[in-house]
Amino acid sequence: MDNLFLNVTLGLYVLSTLGYTASLLVRRVQVARVSTWILFLAFLFHAASIGLRYERMGYTPVFGWYDSLSFFAWAMTGTYLAFQLKTKTRVLGAFVSPLAFFVMMAASTGMTEDVRLPGILKSGLVSVHAILSISGEALFALACCAGAMYLIQDGFIRHRRFTRLSKMLPPLNDLDRISHVSLLWGFPILTLGAIAGSVWARTVWGSHWSWDPKQVWTLMAWVLYAFVLHQRLALGWSGRRAALLSLGALCLLLVTFVGVNVFSTTVHRFA
């Protein structure tokens, strides 16, 4: 049954992506509005798929290639929809929706693999670690999407290209606010996730730190995001410079989230 809900979810992600793309081509906000509702349906079916998978597997489905990417896409979509209620930045979905779709397509390549989770990892603290870490990463991805759209809109303004498309894009202040709030929430959530994992590791393995590649790259990403957030809060960095830093930081986070699991030996890989 969870496979059925997943297929429906993928179909809805495709429809919303096509809708958002069409809204940019025909320059109609109404099309983006309909696409937002389709994306909301995708979010609901995705949640149902995760819930059914949890019931079938017996533990929180956030481990392994498929489950971690699936939860990442779901968390990112839900966060965007929540922001959309406050800022009315529907067109930002043109970045979020295709990203969620491609993440789910990548996740589906590992769906047929059964995750043999050792009993020691079925601890609630491990689930908290994974959920918080992935949620923080999803918020950083949303900050990156807002930053990318900020750079596009800023380019239109700098070159005085006031087209119908530029008028459809969200105001720079709204995009910068989404990026800022995403960082403001994503950083402590990721930090709490790392602390939860460290406490569990100390309890089970006797050490907070084991020089695992995932730990090393996560620490590097954490330091970079700490720098970005410090510059925003202490020095008032905003706009184009902050957007570029968000893009760079996400590239490092992608190495942590995907590259390490694929190309390195790590205790964070489950099969």
C-alpha positions as CSV (number, residue, x, y, z in Angstrom):
1,M,0.0,0.0,0.0
2,D,2.8,2.4,0.8
3,N,4.1,1.8,-2.8
4,L,0.8,2.9,-4.2
5,F,0.8,6.1,-2.2
6,L,4.4,6.6,-3.3
7,N,3.4,6.3,-7.0
8,V,0.6,8.8,-6.4
9,T,3.1,11.1,-4.7
10,L,5.5,11.0,-7.6
11,G,2.7,11.7,-10.0
12,L,1.6,14.7,-8.0
13,Y,5.2,16.0,-7.8
14,V,5.4,15.8,-11.6
15,L,2.1,17.6,-12.1
16,S,3.1,20.4,-9.7
17,T,6.5,20.7,-11.4
18,L,4.9,21.0,-14.8
19,G,2.4,23.5,-13.4
20,Y,5.0,25.7,-11.8
21,T,7.0,25.6,-15.0
22,A,3.9,26.5,-17.1
23,S,3.2,29.4,-14.7
24,L,6.6,30.9,-15.5
25,L,6.2,30.3,-19.3
26,V,2.7,31.8,-19.6
27,R,3.4,34.2,-16.7
28,R,0.1,33.4,-14.8
29,V,0.0,33.4,-11.0
30,Q,-3.3,31.4,-11.2
31,V,-1.4,28.4,-12.6
32,A,1.1,28.6,-9.7
33,R,-1.8,28.8,-7.3
34,V,-3.2,25.5,-8.6
35,S,0.2,24.0,-8.6
36,T,0.5,24.8,-4.9
37,W,-2.6,22.9,-4.1
38,I,-1.3,19.9,-6.1
39,L,2.0,20.1,-4.2
40,F,0.0,20.1,-1.0
41,L,-1.8,16.9,-2.1
42,A,1.6,15.4,-2.8
43,F,2.7,16.4,0.7
44,L,-0.3,14.6,2.2
45,F,0.1,11.4,0.1
46,H,3.8,11.5,0.9
47,A,3.1,11.7,4.6
48,A,0.7,8.7,4.3
49,S,3.4,6.7,2.5
50,I,5.9,7.4,5.3
51,G,3.3,6.5,7.9
52,L,2.4,3.2,6.2
53,R,6.1,2.4,5.8
54,Y,6.6,3.0,9.5
55,E,3.7,0.7,10.4
56,R,5.2,-2.0,8.1
57,M,8.8,-1.7,9.2
58,G,8.3,-1.2,12.9
59,Y,10.7,1.7,13.3
60,T,10.9,5.3,12.1
61,P,11.7,5.1,8.3
62,V,14.6,7.6,8.2
63,F,17.5,5.2,7.7
64,G,18.9,4.0,4.4
65,W,19.1,5.6,1.0
66,Y,15.4,5.6,0.2
67,D,14.0,6.5,3.6
68,S,16.4,9.4,4.3
69,L,15.9,11.0,0.9
70,S,12.2,10.5,1.1
71,F,12.0,12.2,4.5
72,F,14.2,15.0,3.2
73,A,11.9,15.7,0.3
74,W,8.8,15.5,2.5
75,A,10.3,17.9,5.1
76,M,11.5,20.4,2.5
77,T,8.0,20.4,0.8
78,G,6.2,20.9,4.1
79,T,8.5,23.7,5.2
80,Y,8.0,25.5,1.9
81,L,4.2,25.2,2.1
82,A,4.3,26.6,5.6
83,F,6.4,29.6,4.4
84,Q,4.0,30.0,1.5
85,L,1.1,30.7,3.9
86,K,3.1,33.6,5.4
87,T,4.9,35.1,2.4
88,K,2.7,34.2,-0.6
89,T,5.8,33.2,-2.6
90,R,4.0,30.6,-4.8
91,V,6.5,30.9,-7.6
92,L,9.3,29.6,-5.3
93,G,7.6,26.3,-5.8
94,A,9.2,26.2,-9.3
95,F,12.4,25.4,-7.5
96,V,11.1,23.4,-4.6
97,S,8.7,21.1,-6.5
98,P,11.2,19.8,-9.1
99,L,13.9,19.4,-6.4
100,A,11.5,17.2,-4.4
101,F,10.6,15.2,-7.5
102,F,14.3,14.5,-8.4
103,V,15.1,13.7,-4.8
104,M,12.3,11.1,-4.8
105,M,13.4,9.7,-8.1
106,A,16.9,9.2,-6.7
107,A,15.4,7.7,-3.6
108,S,13.3,5.2,-5.6
109,T,16.5,3.6,-6.9
110,G,17.1,2.2,-3.4
111,M,13.5,1.4,-2.5
112,T,13.8,-2.3,-3.3
113,E,16.6,-2.7,-0.9
114,D,15.6,-3.9,2.6
115,V,17.2,-1.9,5.4
116,R,18.5,-4.4,7.9
117,L,18.8,-2.1,10.9
118,P,20.7,-3.6,13.8
119,G,18.7,-3.7,17.0
120,I,21.1,-1.3,18.7
121,L,20.1,1.4,16.2
122,K,16.4,1.1,16.9
123,S,16.8,3.4,19.9
124,G,14.6,6.4,20.1
125,L,17.6,8.6,20.4
126,V,18.9,7.4,17.0
127,S,15.6,8.2,15.4
128,V,15.6,11.7,17.0
129,H,19.2,12.2,15.6
130,A,18.2,11.2,12.1
131,I,14.9,13.2,12.0
132,L,16.4,16.4,13.4
133,S,19.5,16.1,11.1
134,I,17.5,15.5,7.9
135,S,15.0,18.3,8.9
136,G,17.8,20.7,9.4
137,E,19.3,19.8,6.0
138,A,15.8,20.2,4.4
139,L,15.6,23.7,5.8
140,F,19.0,24.5,4.4
141,A,17.9,23.2,1.0
142,L,14.9,25.6,1.1
143,A,17.3,28.5,2.0
144,C,19.3,27.6,-1.1
145,C,16.2,27.6,-3.3
146,A,15.2,31.0,-2.0
147,G,18.8,32.2,-2.5
148,A,18.8,30.9,-6.1
149,M,15.6,32.7,-6.9
150,Y,16.9,35.8,-5.1
151,L,19.9,35.9,-7.5
152,I,17.7,35.5,-10.5
153,Q,15.4,38.4,-9.4
154,D,18.4,40.5,-8.4
155,G,19.9,40.0,-11.8
156,F,16.7,41.3,-13.4
157,I,16.8,44.4,-11.2
158,R,20.5,45.1,-11.7
159,H,20.1,44.9,-15.5
160,R,16.8,46.8,-15.4
161,R,15.0,44.0,-17.2
162,F,11.5,44.6,-15.8
163,T,9.7,41.8,-17.7
164,R,6.4,40.1,-16.9
165,L,8.5,37.2,-15.5
166,S,10.4,39.5,-13.1
167,K,7.0,40.8,-11.9
168,M,5.9,37.3,-11.1
169,L,9.0,36.5,-9.0
170,P,8.7,37.2,-5.3
171,P,10.1,40.4,-3.8
172,L,13.7,40.3,-2.8
173,N,12.8,41.0,0.8
174,D,10.5,38.0,1.0
175,L,13.1,35.7,-0.6
176,D,15.8,37.0,1.8
177,R,13.5,36.5,4.7
178,I,12.8,32.9,3.8
179,S,16.5,32.2,3.4
180,H,17.2,33.9,6.8
181,V,14.5,32.1,8.7
182,S,15.4,28.8,7.1
183,L,19.0,29.2,8.3
184,L,17.8,30.5,11.7
185,W,15.7,27.3,12.3
186,G,17.8,24.9,10.3
187,F,21.1,25.5,12.2
188,P,19.8,24.7,15.7
189,I,17.8,21.8,14.5
190,L,20.8,20.3,12.8
191,T,22.9,21.1,15.9
192,L,20.4,19.3,18.2
193,G,20.4,16.3,15.8
194,A,24.2,16.1,16.0
195,I,24.1,16.4,19.8
196,A,21.6,13.5,19.9
197,G,23.8,11.4,17.7
198,S,26.9,12.3,19.8
199,V,25.1,11.3,23.1
200,W,24.0,8.0,21.7
201,A,27.5,7.3,20.3
202,R,29.0,8.0,23.7
203,T,26.5,5.7,25.4
204,V,27.0,2.8,23.0
205,W,30.6,3.1,21.6
206,G,32.1,5.0,24.5
207,S,33.2,8.0,22.4
208,H,31.4,11.1,21.0
209,W,33.7,11.2,18.0
210,S,35.0,8.4,15.8
211,W,36.4,10.3,12.7
212,D,33.7,8.7,10.6
213,P,33.6,10.5,7.1
214,K,30.0,11.5,7.7
215,Q,30.9,13.1,11.0
216,V,33.8,15.0,9.5
217,W,31.9,16.4,6.5
218,T,28.9,17.2,8.7
219,L,31.2,19.2,11.0
220,M,32.6,21.1,8.0
221,A,29.1,21.9,6.8
222,W,28.0,22.9,10.3
223,V,31.0,25.3,10.6
224,L,30.2,26.9,7.3
225,Y,26.5,27.4,8.2
226,A,27.6,28.8,11.6
227,F,29.7,31.3,9.7
228,V,26.9,32.3,7.4
229,L,24.4,32.7,10.3
230,H,27.0,34.7,12.3
231,Q,27.6,37.0,9.4
232,R,23.8,37.5,9.1
233,L,23.1,38.1,12.7
234,A,26.3,39.9,13.9
235,L,27.3,41.8,10.7
236,G,23.9,42.2,9.0
237,W,24.8,40.3,5.9
238,S,21.9,39.8,3.6
239,G,20.9,39.8,0.0
240,R,23.2,38.7,-2.8
241,R,26.2,37.8,-0.6
242,A,24.2,35.7,1.8
243,A,22.4,34.0,-1.2
244,L,25.8,33.0,-2.7
245,L,27.0,31.6,0.6
246,S,23.8,29.6,1.0
247,L,24.4,28.0,-2.4
248,G,28.0,27.2,-1.5
249,A,27.1,25.7,1.8
250,L,24.4,23.5,0.3
251,C,27.0,22.1,-2.1
252,L,29.1,21.0,0.9
253,L,26.0,19.6,2.6
254,L,25.2,17.5,-0.5
255,V,28.7,16.0,-0.3
256,T,27.9,15.1,3.3
257,F,24.4,13.8,2.6
258,V,24.9,11.9,-0.7
259,G,28.6,11.8,-1.6
260,V,29.9,10.2,1.6
261,N,27.3,7.4,1.5
262,V,28.1,6.6,-2.1
263,F,31.9,6.9,-2.2
264,S,33.1,6.3,1.4
265,T,32.9,3.7,4.0
266,T,30.8,5.0,6.9
267,V,28.8,3.6,9.8
268,H,25.9,5.8,8.6
269,R,25.2,3.5,5.6
270,F,22.6,0.8,6.2
271,A,21.7,-2.1,3.9
